[in-house]
Amino acid sequence: MTRTAAVRAARLDQVCAEAVDLARSAITEVDASDVGEHLDVVAEADRVVTHLLECHLAGYLGWRWAVTVTRVPRSKHVTVCETVLLPGPDALLAPGWVPWQERLQPGDLGVGDLLPTPEDDDRLAPGYLLSDDPAVEEVSWELGLGRARVMSREGRGETAQRWYDGDHGPDAPISTAAPRSARCGSCGFYLPLAGSLRQAFGVCGNLYAPDDGRAVSIDHGCGAHSEATREADAPVDELSTVYDDSEVEAVAVSRAPGSVELGEPAEPYGHG
């Protein structure tokens, strides 16, 4: 017959809990103004207590000073065990460390940079292995001239998915705004890729297209499609002639007698 031993919670030692001033005085490597109010006291074990004090250090928002104190049995003399700076529940923390190869983003590689490829990269396979991609098989058995490694099926699938979901796939803004018939697969500037990716991807060769020189999906599209035509201008109805100068007939007009006094000067016409 076995019994599970119950874990007894540590009881807060009152003598150690009252040693707030001792805990505060133990923080000696910073200015006194960097130590704030007493926040809490935690029982760590029998006669072992940790005091938590507010931290005012610049850049340590939400952190707390933790001072652990203790005493021997039947003694009222409290001593300091350790003093540390710990993050609180709402502390401002630095991002978790991530290996450099996982931090890299497309476009990070600059001029002169060197990016070594891991030996166990799943995107690559030894060049001497058979592949289900005809374009890969053409070079996989070359003696002395073939590539040491070629893209594996997993690498090609990952690449195809990234391209299809990116800015050169069917859901790109420039593609959805283009006419439905303006798809890359029917464009004269579309250059299909080799191998298994030929079924879904090619390279744009249109100088005036925004995707020139980039891999695009076969159902991508833009307004620079080779068969895009401008709508014919609507015919303009010609209005009937209001009057024709060639049909104007000169008519002599005489004033009626008495309309103008003979002695009156001529009236100005206003145009000098």
Buried (B, 14 or more C-beta within 10 A) or exposed (E): EEEEEEEEEBEEBEBBBEBBEBBBEBBEEEEEEBBBEBBEBBBBEEBBBBBBBBBBBEEBBEBBBBBBBBBEEEEEEBEBEEBEBEBBEEBEEEEEEEEEEEEEEEEEEEEEEEEEEEEEBEBBBEBEEEBEBEBBBEEBEEEEEBEEBBBBBEBBBBBBEEBBEBBBBBEBEBBEEBEEEBBBBEBEBBEBBEBBBBEBBBBBBBEEBBBBEBBBBBBBBBEBBBEBEEEEEEEEEEEEEEEEEEEEEEEEEEEEEEEEEEEEEEEEEEEE
